[in-house]
Amino acid sequence: MADDLKARAHDLDVTVWVGKNGIDPVVDELNDQLAQRNLVKVRFQRAALGGTDADEQADALADRVNAEVIDVRGHTAVLHR
């Protein structure tokens, strides 16, 4: 299942950007997008990481929106619900 989702995510555009204000400002938007298409690509700007890495931020964001992290590459994560 995860491999199929990774393959589908490959051609997705990033539609959620997490900036210096962290994950709080994007939770509602991400919830809406996951409800519409269940697979969303998120980009973490360097300023958003604040001493953490994209894996940690993706896990925290996934917990907030009740989703699963499918893949993290560099500063980009794919979430699925």
Secondary structure, DSSP 8 states (H G I E B T S, - for coil): -HHHHHHHHHT--EEEEE-TT-SGGGHHHHHHHHHHHSEEEEEE-HHHHTTS-HHHHHHHHHHHHT-EEEEEETTEEEEE-
